Amino acid sequence: MNVQHGCQHQAMGDTAAAVTPLCVSLLIGVPLLDAEGERVGTVRDIVVRLGTSPWPEVTGLVAQVAGRDVFVPYDQLARLDAAGAQLRELHLSLERFVRRDNELLLFADVMDRQMLDVAGRRLVRVDDLQLLSADGRLRLVGIESGLRPLLRRLLPRVLARHIPPGPVLDWAEAEYLPHQPPVVRLQLPRERLARLRPAELAALLDRLAYPQARAMLDTLSPQVAADALEELAPKRQAHLVEGLEEDRAAAILGAMLPESAADLVEALDPARGERLLQRLPEQVSSSVRDLLHYAPRTAGGVMYPKVATVPQGTSVAEALAALRHPTTPRPRAALFVTDSAGRLVGTVPLGLLLTAEPTTPVETLIDPDIPAVRTDEPAPRLAEIMAESDALELPVVDESGRLVGAVAADEILEVVAPPPQRTGATKAFAT
Amino acid sequence: MRRNPFSLLPRAARPGARPLRRARWPAILRAIPQGLAALGPGLLAAAAGNDAGGIATAAAVGAASGYQLLWAYLLSSISLLVVQEMCARMGALTGRGLADLLRERFRVRWTALAMLVMVLANIGTTIAELAGIAAVSELFGLSRWIAVPLAACGLAVLVLRLPYGPAERVFLSLAALLLAYFAAALLAAPDWNAVLQGLLQPTPPRDLSEAALLLTIWGSQVTPYMHFFVQAAVVDKGATERELGSIRLDATVGVVISSAVAIFVVIATAATLHTAGVAVEDAATAARALEPLAGAQAALLFGAGLLGAALLAAGVVPLSTAYAVCEAFGWERGISRPLREAPLFYGLFAAVLGGATAVVLWPGLPLIRAMVASQFLAGVLLPPLLAFILLLANDHRLLGKGVNGPLANTLGIGTLLLLTALEGLLLAQSFLGK
């Protein structure tokens, strides 16, 4: 979190170029003065344009003049501070203010709402905003939250003016969350979010109200969205995906791992899940459909279908080469040996494989204590089997003994030791 | 090397393997737990809303004015239903808490006012719950100086540091003993004609104390914290626009049950205490209304039920208070946070619970009267919160097509006008004198 320290409260400047931060809360409601200092209206809001700079530029004010809201361009102002906004000349367009795309109104759209502090991985309430003037442009630079800005907004203006700008969260470090449904179209850079680890992004998504979380999923690339969704509980995933456009939802579903996609489809409304599956490429949807046949909390329900296998008769060197091949699924803890019909012959722990002579045939490394499990074996039972056989990964086979997937210890841990859940009324106040 | 000839066979094919369990339930059976899980937030809010203060008020009203004010219970339960539905709907459509919405719509100053009102009302409610605990403890001869601090500390630990669910089930089961009032009311052979007349024939308040009594009844039924609670619980459940139907059903069932309990407490006390000309001054007299059912065990039944109702709300109300204030102002909150990360949250919790404990331990505090007075306070503080909720529930930008319909608005505004009129009457009378 990038924290800057605001300077002491500025003296009443008489130029528009303030050198110390201006607090937006002190600008809302100040008089709009003409060039002679006579009051012509009241400042209602401040308009910034989202552009290439991470610190949006103030383009002007919304002022109430003669009973209507008009736009006052920033370059028509001689000064802007807590004492008022003064016009440079006697000209002022009385055309009604209309909202435009890529423009934010600081009071209407940003103040008092929540934003994502990406670096701090939390939501912050915007209690006040700070503007800073640099090379003739006034820019939105920081978000102030806490007791100081709250006090500034609670107290009457004469006292509030004496509360100096405090430490801020850099605007460039925060993500703006638009109104839902949006008022105007906004192009928000989301690169910072895409750079987060999936689990971190998921934690942020989890803290957002679902309309906002949906809007955010909409702006992320399908792969980033899919990686993050996989970290959430299937029910929450379903809630978020249900509100998305079907094209978008299908794209995200297609980018997920088959086993995660199957969990999500299971949690969705059946008709909706079926429609989404139909939009996926045949190859992807069929592997998801295969998984859907298995009940949750069974080996079939928790397994992943893509596993690294080698045929009988392969040497250790060949097996290692095969594993290095980019299209081979990454092995977790074991390599599985199959016969020509795809039936399981045995399981070779990776540790044995790595330490064996290159010319050794892989069958000789098979650990006979690692059993195969059937797809309908209850998931909690798998934990016992793993403990009995000292295996970190178990092969899963169908009735004919064909290898259909594998289960690793981490999936089983989620089943047998789920994170502690609060129950009852206090659950609503947990996070 | 050890060789197990069966190790490569699938488990089920091995000799002696257990038959495989069928893991997939028929669709209809799987739907039942889902339905029960959906019946939650509103039901719980209503159960906790039917708190010690509410029970004491109902007993006092029944004993003092017989069946005459039953209509107020009927109308106030409609008010409760309308407001609970609004908040549950807002939670489901926005995914956000009431305090969050208040802050965004009404900004800092109005939110500060709303929070002040809510905190005052919730302190009153917490006082009522702790007074209920004190009343029960004294009913069984245990000094309130031991029972109340013990309960407050126990609840703090339970609510903040333990899973809470099991304790909640115990409290709920205890509070369910209050359903005994249904049987007690029937066994007391009330005059059903008078009951019906009282329910359906509103009588305008004849004097100040009756106007105050009406405010108290509304305050006891439409307890302010319930709205924050129900919305938070709906949000926590992750309900979305799709579950709106089940959320509404849940709110309705909760309100019907809790209001029915209150109405039957009034009938039971009216049939026994009012006809005998006894006023409810302490828990022992209130318990006498259960005598037609439980005989000598009436005090035990009443005490356990009241204790359950009090415990159910006493921990959750301070928690809900602290959470809403922190939500409104954007401070770190939630019981999963350590103390040093959320000092304001825990501070508020401690202040509400501790403050209420101090008030209840005030020497010579008349417990039943304190419980009723807290409901009066809630009634007085309700109109501003109701106005805020009504404005939010009519906000198109927030709820789109889910804004209030004409029925919800008529009933909501009607409640607001009625309460404001009663308050105006009380204010005018107290300033101008009789």
Chai-1 contact restraints between the chains, C-beta under 6 A:
chainA,res_idxA,chainB,res_idxB,connection_type,confidence,min_distance_angstrom,max_distance_angstrom,comment,restraint_id
A,D112,B,R103,contact,1.0,0.0,6.0,A-B,restraint_1
A,D112,B,E104,contact,1.0,0.0,6.0,A-B,restraint_2
A,D112,B,R107,contact,1.0,0.0,6.0,A-B,restraint_3
A,R113,B,E104,contact,1.0,0.0,6.0,A-B,restraint_4
A,R125,B,G330,contact,1.0,0.0,6.0,A-B,restraint_5
A,S145,B,G330,contact,1.0,0.0,6.0,A-B,restraint_6
A,R153,B,V108,contact,1.0,0.0,6.0,A-B,restraint_7
A,L154,B,V108,contact,1.0,0.0,6.0,A-B,restraint_8
A,A209,B,G95,contact,1.0,0.0,6.0,A-B,restraint_9
A,A209,B,R96,contact,1.0,0.0,6.0,A-B,restraint_10
A,Y210,B,G95,contact,1.0,0.0,6.0,A-B,restraint_11
A,Y210,B,T240,contact,1.0,0.0,6.0,A-B,restraint_12
A,P211,B,G95,contact,1.0,0.0,6.0,A-B,restraint_13
A,R236,B,G238,contact,1.0,0.0,6.0,A-B,restraint_14
A,H239,B,G238,contact,1.0,0.0,6.0,A-B,restraint_15
A,H239,B,T240,contact,1.0,0.0,6.0,A-B,restraint_16
A,A295,B,A23,contact,1.0,0.0,6.0,A-B,restraint_17
A,A295,B,R24,contact,1.0,0.0,6.0,A-B,restraint_18
A,T298,B,A23,contact,1.0,0.0,6.0,A-B,restraint_19
A,P368,B,R3,contact,1.0,0.0,6.0,A-B,restraint_20
A,P368,B,S7,contact,1.0,0.0,6.0,A-B,restraint_21
A,P371,B,S7,contact,1.0,0.0,6.0,A-B,restraint_22
A,A372,B,P10,contact,1.0,0.0,6.0,A-B,restraint_23
A,V373,B,R11,contact,1.0,0.0,6.0,A-B,restraint_24
A,R374,B,P10,contact,1.0,0.0,6.0,A-B,restraint_25
A,R374,B,R11,contact,1.0,0.0,6.0,A-B,restraint_26
A,R374,B,A12,contact,1.0,0.0,6.0,A-B,restraint_27
A,D376,B,L20,contact,1.0,0.0,6.0,A-B,restraint_28
A,E377,B,R11,contact,1.0,0.0,6.0,A-B,restraint_29
A,P378,B,R21,contact,1.0,0.0,6.0,A-B,restraint_30
A,V397,B,P10,contact,1.0,0.0,6.0,A-B,restraint_31
A,R422,B,P163,contact,1.0,0.0,6.0,A-B,restraint_32
A,T423,B,P163,contact,1.0,0.0,6.0,A-B,restraint_33
A,T423,B,G165,contact,1.0,0.0,6.0,A-B,restraint_34
A,G424,B,Y164,contact,1.0,0.0,6.0,A-B,restraint_35
A,G424,B,G165,contact,1.0,0.0,6.0,A-B,restraint_36
A,G424,B,E168,contact,1.0,0.0,6.0,A-B,restraint_37
A,A425,B,L44,contact,1.0,0.0,6.0,A-B,restraint_38
A,A425,B,V316,contact,1.0,0.0,6.0,A-B,restraint_39
A,T426,B,V159,contact,1.0,0.0,6.0,A-B,restraint_40
A,T426,B,Y164,contact,1.0,0.0,6.0,A-B,restraint_41
A,K427,B,D236,contact,1.0,0.0,6.0,A-B,restraint_42
A,A428,B,A232,contact,1.0,0.0,6.0,A-B,restraint_43
A,A428,B,A233,contact,1.0,0.0,6.0,A-B,restraint_44
A,A428,B,D236,contact,1.0,0.0,6.0,A-B,restraint_45
A,F429,B,L319,contact,1.0,0.0,6.0,A-B,restraint_46
A,F429,B,Y323,contact,1.0,0.0,6.0,A-B,restraint_47
A,F429,B,I335,contact,1.0,0.0,6.0,A-B,restraint_48
A,A430,B,G334,contact,1.0,0.0,6.0,A-B,restraint_49
A,A430,B,I335,contact,1.0,0.0,6.0,A-B,restraint_50
A,A430,B,S336,contact,1.0,0.0,6.0,A-B,restraint_51
A,T431,B,G334,contact,1.0,0.0,6.0,A-B,restraint_52
A,T431,B,S336,contact,1.0,0.0,6.0,A-B,restraint_53
